[in-house]
């Protein structure tokens, strides 16, 4: 018990909403405790734990399927309470598997996708499979991302684990007190061993005291490559990065992939997480409002372009704190989409309440399951970015952009403004976005010297047009938030209507000059800035010599479809802001005067 609790404490930095432990008690089955809330509440509830247990699993859950509650906390059990399982990740086909198992007589007690895995293992055990083979069968039946660890009441001294996409590490100690350890991240194992190995995709791990056996899908034994961890605990929590912000910037491909997972039904229709609206109710919508604050507002701006283009619905966008005070025209035919990473933003919640009072339908976009906004909304689309520690939003912003693009396609589908085949093509293109983000991240070392060269500049202007405009706003916001530089975002065509008076030698203009319908217009605006002595930095598509010819420095990004390009282009500006802030000696994880969740108006 102390080892499990200490290990879970070593993972608290990741964020969670509930916790639980299952111990394997020789001759007496499984002993399980689960609690919603913090680890301290679980620790207070385990005083009667059996002292002779030598095998167990524990988990801190970040809710994806099902609200935070004791019932939905891990470990999840099968119907006979003989199988206990903990799980990170998302099971994309859990509804299909749940229906299949229900048809076989299995009864479910939680809202989670994880419980399906416990019943699936139990079903294979009932067919006579040993525990390792029962867990291995998951790798062939389950779609999505997952890391699981399983114990069974009748298999003392054995933990079986498997992994696809979601991380898993293992370690072993021998000698007088042999043991084997498994965790989703390195910090949980550091008190016990600094020699560990990373479990690879579609590998199965069997842990016994002082022994770890790894096999592949076919059951062939694999010799894992050990690695020695030299980081301290704080650095380990950050995945070897110097701070959480950089770690979270580099987690963005995974955040986007997870947000896209499991979004289509077997028939190919897009699905929301919690839908308390009929498709008929959404078909009568004749106007859309998007509301959000800060970074969420910029994600909503991207969505405005997508919704209007794909659905042909008029779409307005408001800063949430201003929405209800301007007396907007809202009625029963209005759809309000509220965006917030925490789901607790006070201004956005009040905007939702105002809309509902006038009979509008409300959809929430949130990164936190069962948040206040999720409970208030008529439907919810969750971003599966995972916990974000850095105050300045990065991976949650990209997840919001992608989720809103999905919502736009969903609305287009039910309104019949896009054929299903066209939606599938768009989804295929969207699925390639994480790969393009990875390309930008690989150029981190190219972006760093550009930022460091400009670290002492006082004034920055970020320019964009079309969907590049919200990217420019987000780039300026990131630079302000973490470096404290003066940075303003403008539509490129607006500069000549006043702000161009501020352009002089020593001013830096950052332009989002990736290909779009207004690409040539933006380049004309950039030429106006150059003519007045500005230093020009452009975000441009690979190989674009025209843009490069107008720039002093270029941040190269791969080309993608125009409406999806903000999810790629903004990553270059995140890295630019990060390295400039570091060159100025700022604490990028905790910028002054800012809070992660703004719960006051």
C-alpha positions in Angstrom: 0.0 0.0 0.0 2.7 2.6 0.8 4.5 1.8 -2.5 1.3 2.3 -4.5 0.3 5.5 -2.7 3.8 7.0 -3.0 3.8 6.1 -6.7 0.4 7.7 -7.3 1.7 10.8 -5.4 4.6 10.9 -7.8 2.1 11.3 -10.7 -0.2 13.9 -9.1 1.4 16.6 -11.3 -0.4 15.1 -14.3 -3.8 16.1 -12.9 -6.7 13.8 -11.9 -10.2 13.7 -10.5 -10.3 10.3 -8.7 -8.1 7.6 -7.4 -8.2 3.9 -6.5 -6.2 0.8 -5.5 -6.8 -2.9 -5.9 -4.7 -5.4 -3.8 -4.5 -9.1 -4.6 -4.9 -10.9 -1.3 -3.7 -14.5 -1.2 -6.7 -16.8 -0.7 -9.1 -13.9 -0.3 -9.6 -12.4 -3.7 -9.3 -8.7 -4.5 -9.4 -5.8 -2.0 -10.5 -2.5 -3.7 -10.9 1.1 -2.6 -11.8 4.0 -4.9 -12.6 7.6 -4.1 -13.5 10.7 -6.1 -11.4 13.7 -5.4 -7.8 13.9 -4.3 -5.3 11.2 -3.3 -5.5 12.3 0.3 -9.2 11.0 0.4 -8.1 7.6 -0.9 -5.2 7.5 1.6 -7.7 8.1 4.5 -9.8 5.2 3.3 -7.2 2.4 3.2 -6.6 1.9 6.9 -8.1 -1.6 6.8 -5.9 -2.7 3.9 -4.7 -6.3 4.4 -1.1 -6.3 5.5 -0.1 -9.5 3.7 -0.8 -8.3 0.1 2.3 -8.2 -2.0 0.7 -7.4 -5.4 -1.5 -4.5 -6.4 -2.4 -1.8 -8.9 -3.3 1.9 -8.4 -4.5 4.7 -10.6 -5.3 8.4 -10.6 -8.0 9.0 -13.3 -8.4 12.0 -15.6 -12.0 11.5 -16.8 -12.7 10.9 -20.5 -15.8 8.7 -20.4 -18.1 9.2 -17.5 -18.1 12.0 -14.9 -15.7 12.0 -12.0 -17.2 9.7 -9.3 -16.4 6.8 -7.1 -18.3 4.5 -9.4 -16.3 5.6 -12.4 -12.9 5.6 -10.6 -10.3 3.0 -11.4 -9.6 0.2 -10.9 -12.7 -1.1 -12.7 -14.0 -4.6 -12.1 -15.7 -7.3 -14.0 -19.1 -8.6 -12.9 -17.7 -11.2 -10.6 -15.2 -8.8 -9.0 -12.3 -11.2 -9.9 -10.6 -9.0 -12.5 -9.4 -5.5 -11.7 -8.0 -3.2 -14.4 -6.5 0.3 -14.6 -6.4 2.1 -17.9 -5.0 5.3 -19.5 -6.2 6.3 -22.9 -9.4 6.0 -25.0 -11.2 2.9 -26.3 -12.6 4.1 -29.6 -14.9 1.1 -30.1 -16.1 0.7 -26.6 -19.8 1.1 -27.5 -19.6 -1.7 -30.0 -17.7 -3.9 -27.5 -20.2 -3.0 -24.7 -23.2 -4.0 -26.8 -21.5 -7.3 -27.7 -20.7 -8.1 -24.1 -24.2 -7.1 -22.9 -25.6 -9.5 -25.5 -23.5 -12.2 -23.7 -25.1 -11.3 -20.3 -22.5 -8.9 -18.9 -23.9 -6.1 -16.7 -22.1 -2.8 -16.4 -21.9 -0.6 -13.3 -20.0 2.5 -14.6 -20.1 5.0 -17.4 -16.5 4.2 -18.4 -14.9 2.6 -21.4 -12.5 1.0 -19.0 -15.1 -1.3 -17.5 -15.6 -2.8 -20.9 -12.0 -4.0 -20.8 -12.4 -5.7 -17.5 -15.5 -7.6 -18.8 -13.6 -8.4 -22.0 -10.7 -10.0 -20.0 -13.2 -11.9 -17.9 -15.0 -13.2 -21.0 -11.7 -14.6 -22.3 -10.8 -16.1 -19.0 -14.2 -17.9 -19.0 -13.2 -19.5 -22.3 -10.1 -21.0 -20.6 -7.4 -18.5 -21.6 -4.7 -17.7 -19.0 -4.5 -14.1 -17.8 -1.7 -13.1 -20.2 -3.5 -14.4 -23.2 -6.7 -12.8 -22.1 -5.0 -9.4 -21.9 -3.2 -10.1 -25.2 -6.6 -10.5 -26.8 -7.4 -6.9 -26.0 -4.6 -5.9 -28.4 -6.5 -7.5 -31.2 -10.0 -6.4 -30.3 -9.7 -2.9 -28.9 -9.3 0.2 -31.1 -7.8 3.4 -29.8 -5.0 4.4 -27.4 -4.5 2.5 -24.1 -2.1 1.4 -21.4 -3.6 -1.2 -19.1 -2.6 -3.1 -16.0 -4.6 -6.1 -14.8 -4.7 -8.4 -11.8 -6.9 -11.5 -11.2 -8.0 -12.9 -7.9 -6.8 -16.4 -8.8 -3.4 -15.4 -10.1 -1.3 -14.4 -7.0 1.9 -12.5 -7.6 1.1 -11.5 -11.2 0.3 -8.2 -12.9 -0.2 -8.3 -16.7 0.0 -5.1 -18.7 -0.2 -4.0 -22.3 0.2 -0.8 -24.2 -0.7 1.0 -27.5 0.2 4.7 -27.9 -0.3 5.6 -24.2 3.0 5.4 -22.3 4.1 2.6 -20.0 7.4 2.0 -18.3 8.6 -0.9 -16.2 11.5 -1.7 -13.8 12.7 -4.5 -11.6 14.8 -4.9 -8.4 16.5 -8.1 -7.4 18.4 -9.2 -4.3 17.0 -9.7 -0.8 13.6 -8.1 -1.7 12.9 -8.7 -5.3 10.1 -6.6 -6.9 8.7 -5.5 -10.3 7.2 -2.2 -11.0 5.0 -0.7 -13.7 3.9 3.0 -14.2 2.6 5.4 -16.8 5.5 7.7 -16.2 9.0 7.7 -14.8 8.6 9.7 -11.6 6.5 6.9 -9.9 9.4 4.5 -10.2 12.4 6.7 -9.3 12.2 5.9 -5.5 12.7 2.2 -6.3 14.9 2.0 -9.4 16.6 4.2 -11.9 17.0 1.3 -14.4 13.8 0.9 -16.4 12.6 0.3 -19.9 9.9 1.7 -22.1 7.1 -0.8 -23.1 6.6 -0.5 -26.9 3.3 -0.5 -28.8 1.5 -3.8 -28.9 3.7 -5.5 -26.3 2.5 -7.4 -23.3 4.3 -7.4 -19.9 4.0 -10.0 -17.1 5.4 -8.8 -13.8 6.3 -11.1 -10.9 8.6 -10.5 -7.9 12.0 -9.6 -9.3 10.9 -10.6 -12.9 9.5 -8.9 -15.9 8.7 -10.8 -19.1 7.8 -9.0 -22.3 6.2 -10.6 -25.3 4.8 -9.3 -28.7 1.4 -9.9 -30.3 2.2 -13.4 -31.3 3.6 -14.3 -27.8 7.3 -14.3 -28.8 9.5 -13.1 -26.0 11.1 -9.7 -26.4 14.3 -8.5 -24.8 13.6 -4.9 -23.8 16.4 -2.3 -23.8 17.0 -0.9 -20.3 17.7 2.8 -19.8 19.2 4.5 -16.8 17.4 7.7 -15.6 19.8 10.4 -14.4 17.1 13.2 -14.0 15.9 14.3 -10.6 12.2 13.9 -9.8 11.2 17.4 -10.9 12.8 17.0 -14.3 11.3 13.5 -14.6 7.8 15.0 -14.0 8.5 17.2 -17.0 9.5 14.3 -19.2 13.1 15.5 -19.3 12.1 19.0 -20.5 13.1 22.0 -18.5 9.5 23.1 -18.0 5.9 21.9 -18.4 5.2 24.4 -21.2 7.8 22.9 -23.6 6.7 19.4 -22.7 3.1 20.3 -23.4 4.0 21.9 -26.7 5.7 18.7 -27.7 2.6 16.7 -26.5 0.4 18.4 -29.1 0.5 15.7 -31.8 -0.8 13.2 -29.2 -3.4 15.6 -27.8 -4.8 16.2 -31.3 -4.8 12.4 -32.1 -6.6 11.7 -28.9 -9.2 14.4 -29.5 -9.9 12.9 -33.0 -10.2 9.3 -31.7 -13.5 7.5 -31.6 -15.4 10.4 -33.3 -17.2 8.3 -35.9 -19.9 5.7 -35.5 -19.7 2.3 -37.3 -21.9 4.0 -40.0 -19.3 6.8 -40.5 -21.3 9.5 -38.7 -19.6 12.0 -36.4 -20.4 11.6 -32.7 -20.3 14.0 -29.7 -19.5 12.9 -26.2 -22.7 13.9 -24.5 -25.7 14.8 -26.7 -29.0 15.9 -25.1 -30.2 17.4 -28.4 -31.8 15.6 -31.3 -30.6 16.1 -34.8 -34.0 17.6 -35.6 -33.4 20.3 -33.0 -30.0 21.2 -34.6 -31.5 21.2 -38.1 -33.8 24.2 -37.2 -30.8 26.3 -36.0 -30.6 29.4 -38.2 -27.8 31.2 -36.4 -24.7 30.3 -34.4 -22.8 32.2 -31.7 -19.4 31.3 -30.5 -18.2 32.5 -27.1 -14.9 32.2 -25.2 -12.1 34.0 -23.5 -8.4 34.4 -24.4 -7.0 31.4 -26.2 -10.5 29.8 -26.3 -11.8 32.9 -28.1 -9.1 32.5 -30.7 -10.0 28.8 -31.2 -13.6 29.9 -31.6 -12.6 32.4 -34.3 -11.1 29.6 -36.3 -14.4 27.7 -35.9 -16.4 30.6 -37.3 -14.7 30.3 -40.6 -15.2 26.5 -40.7 -18.9 26.6 -39.6 -19.9 29.3 -42.1 -18.0 27.6 -44.9 -19.3 24.1 -44.3 -22.8 24.8 -43.0 -23.7 28.2 -44.6 -25.1 29.3 -41.2 -24.4 32.8 -40.2 -22.0 32.8 -37.3 -21.1 35.5 -34.8 -18.3 35.4 -32.2 -18.1 37.2 -28.9 -15.8 37.6 -26.0 -17.7 35.8 -23.4 -17.5 38.6 -20.9 -19.2 41.0 -23.4 -21.9 38.6 -24.8 -24.8 39.1 -22.5 -24.2 42.8 -21.9 -24.7 43.7 -25.6 -28.3 42.4 -25.8 -27.6 39.8 -28.6 -30.5 38.5 -30.6 -30.9 35.0 -29.2 -33.9 32.7 -29.5 -34.9 29.0 -29.8 -33.4 28.8 -33.3 -30.0 29.9 -32.0 -27.1 27.6 -31.3 -24.5 28.9 -28.8 -21.1 27.1 -28.7 -19.2 27.9 -25.5 -15.4 27.2 -25.4 -13.2 26.8 -22.3 -10.4 24.5 -21.5 -11.3 24.2 -17.8 -15.1 24.3 -18.2 -15.2 26.6 -15.2 -14.6 30.0 -16.8 -17.1 32.3 -15.0 -17.6 34.7 -17.9 -18.3 31.8 -20.3 -20.7 30.1 -17.8 -22.7 33.3 -17.5 -22.9 33.7 -21.3 -24.3 30.1 -21.4 -26.9 30.9 -18.8 -28.0 34.0 -20.6 -28.4 32.0 -23.9 -30.4 29.3 -22.2 -32.8 31.8 -20.6 -33.7 32.9 -24.2 -34.2 29.3 -25.3 -31.0 28.8 -27.2 -29.4 25.4 -27.6 -25.9 25.3 -26.0 -22.9 23.1 -26.8 -19.8 23.2 -24.6 -16.3 22.5 -25.7 -14.2 21.6 -22.6 -11.1 19.6 -21.6 -12.6 18.6 -18.2 -15.3 15.9 -17.9 -18.3 16.9 -15.8 -17.2 20.5 -15.5 -19.8 23.2 -14.7 -20.1 24.0 -18.4 -20.5 20.4 -19.3 -23.4 20.0 -16.8 -25.1 23.2 -18.0 -24.8 22.5 -21.7 -27.3 20.6 -23.9 -24.4 18.8 -25.6 -20.6 18.4 -24.9 -17.6 17.8 -27.1 -14.6 17.0 -24.9 -11.1 17.7 -26.0 -8.8 14.9 -24.9 -5.7 16.9 -24.4 -5.0 15.6 -20.9 -4.0 17.7 -18.0 -2.2 20.9 -18.8 0.1 22.3 -16.1 1.5 25.4 -17.9 -0.7 28.4 -17.4 -0.4 29.6 -21.0 -2.5 27.2 -23.0 -0.8 25.3 -25.8 -2.1 21.7 -26.3 -5.5 22.5 -25.1 -5.8 25.3 -27.7 -4.9 22.9 -30.5 -7.3 20.3 -29.2 -10.1 23.0 -29.1 -9.4 24.0 -32.7 -9.6 20.4 -33.9 -12.7 19.7 -31.8 -14.4 22.8 -33.2 -13.5 21.7 -36.7 -15.2 18.3 -35.9 -18.3 20.1 -34.6 -18.5 22.1 -37.8 -18.4 18.9 -39.9 -21.0 17.4 -37.6 -23.3 20.3 -38.1 -22.7 20.2 -41.9 -23.5 16.5 -41.9 -26.9 16.7 -40.1 -27.9 19.8 -42.1 -27.0 18.1 -45.4 -24.6 20.8 -46.6 -21.8 18.3 -47.0 -22.0 14.8 -48.4 -20.8 12.0 -46.1 -18.1 11.1 -48.6 -16.8 14.7 -48.5 -16.8 14.7 -44.7 -14.8 11.5 -44.7 -12.2 13.1 -47.0 -12.0 16.1 -44.7 -11.6 13.8 -41.7 -8.8 12.0 -43.4 -7.1 15.3 -44.0 -7.7 16.3 -40.3 -6.1 13.0 -39.2 -2.9 14.0 -41.0 -2.6 17.2 -38.9 -0.6 15.5 -36.0 2.1 14.4 -38.4 2.4 18.0 -39.7 2.6 19.3 -36.2 5.5 16.9 -35.5 7.3 18.3 -38.5 7.1 21.8 -37.0 8.3 20.5 -33.6 11.3 18.9 -35.3 12.3 22.5 -36.3 12.5 23.7 -32.7 16.2 24.3 -33.1 15.7 26.4 -36.2 13.1 28.6 -34.4 15.1 29.1 -31.3 17.9 31.3 -32.8 15.3 33.6 -34.5 13.6 34.2 -31.1 16.8 34.7 -29.3 18.0 37.2 -31.8 14.9 39.3 -31.2 14.7 38.9 -27.5 15.4 42.5 -26.7 12.9 44.0 -29.1 10.2 46.0 -27.4 7.3 46.1 -30.0 5.8 43.2 -32.0 2.9 43.2 -34.4 1.4 39.9 -35.5 -0.5 40.0 -38.8 -2.8 37.5 -40.5 -5.8 37.3 -42.8 -8.6 34.8 -43.1 -7.9 31.9 -40.7 -4.4 33.4 -40.3 -5.9 36.3 -38.3 -6.8 34.2 -35.2 -3.4 32.5 -35.5 -1.8 36.0 -35.4 -3.9 36.9 -32.3 -2.9 33.7 -30.6 0.8 34.2 -31.4 0.6 37.8 -30.0 -1.2 36.5 -26.9 1.4 33.8 -26.2 4.3 36.3 -26.5 2.5 38.7 -24.2 1.7 36.1 -21.6 5.0 34.5 -21.2 7.7 37.1 -22.3 5.9 40.3 -21.2 6.8 41.8 -24.6 4.3 44.3 -26.2 2.6 42.3 -28.9 -0.5 43.1 -30.8 -2.4 41.1 -33.4 -4.2 42.7 -36.3 -5.8 41.7 -39.6 -3.2 42.5 -42.2 -5.5 44.8 -44.1 -6.3 46.9 -41.0 -2.8 48.1 -40.4 -3.1 50.9 -43.0 -6.2 52.3 -41.1 -4.1 53.5 -38.2 -1.7 51.1 -36.6 0.8 51.5 -39.3 1.7 54.8 -37.7 3.6 52.7 -35.0 5.8 50.9 -37.6 9.4 52.1 -37.6 12.9 50.6 -37.7 13.3 48.4 -34.6 9.7 47.1 -34.8 9.2 43.4 -35.5 6.2 42.3 -37.7 5.4 38.6 -37.6 3.1 37.6 -40.5 1.1 34.4 -40.9 1.8 33.9 -44.6 0.8 30.4 -45.3 -1.2 29.7 -48.5 -4.8 30.8 -48.5 -7.3 32.7 -50.6 -5.9 35.9 -49.2 -2.2 34.9 -49.4 -1.3 37.6 -51.9 -3.2 40.2 -50.0 -1.2 39.4 -46.9 2.1 39.6 -48.7 1.1 43.1 -50.0 0.5 44.1 -46.4 3.9 42.8 -45.4 5.5 44.9 -48.1 3.9 48.0 -46.6 5.6 47.1 -43.3 9.0 46.5 -44.9 8.8 49.9 -46.6 8.6 51.5 -43.2 11.6 49.8 -41.8 10.1 46.8 -39.9 12.0 43.6 -39.3 9.8 40.9 -40.9 9.4 37.3 -39.6 7.0 35.1 -41.6 5.4 31.8 -40.9 5.5 30.3 -44.4 4.9 27.0 -46.2 7.9 24.9 -47.0 9.6 26.0 -50.3 7.7 29.3 -50.6 10.5 31.5 -52.0 8.1 34.4 -52.7 7.3 34.7 -49.0 11.0 34.1 -48.1 12.0 37.0 -50.4 9.9 39.4 -48.2 11.2 38.2 -44.9 14.2 38.8 -42.7 13.5 35.4 -41.0 11.2 32.5 -41.9 9.5 30.0 -39.6 8.8 27.1 -42.0 5.8 24.9 -41.7 4.3 22.2 -43.9 1.3 23.1 -46.1 -2.1 21.8 -45.3 -5.8 22.6 -46.1 -6.5 26.3 -45.4 -9.2 25.7 -42.8 -7.0 23.2 -40.9 -3.8 25.3 -41.2 -4.2 27.1 -37.8 -3.5 23.9 -36.0 -0.1 23.7 -37.7 0.9 27.3 -38.1 0.3 28.3 -34.5 2.8 25.7 -33.3 5.7 27.7 -34.8 4.5 30.8 -33.0 4.2 28.9 -29.7 7.9 27.9 -30.0 8.8 31.4 -31.0 7.2 32.9 -27.9 8.6 30.1 -25.7 12.2 30.7 -26.8 12.0 34.5 -26.7 10.5 34.2 -23.1 13.3 31.9 -22.1 15.9 34.3 -23.5 14.4 37.0 -21.3 14.6 34.8 -18.3 10.9 34.4 -17.7 9.1 31.6 -15.8 7.1 30.2 -18.7 5.1 27.8 -16.6 3.8 30.5 -14.2 3.6 33.9 -15.9 3.0 36.8 -13.5 -0.6 37.9 -12.8 -2.2 34.9 -14.6 -4.3 32.0 -13.4 -5.0 28.7 -15.2 -8.7 28.8 -14.5 -10.4 32.2 -14.2 -13.4 31.7 -12.0 -14.3 35.4 -11.4 -16.0 37.9 -13.7 
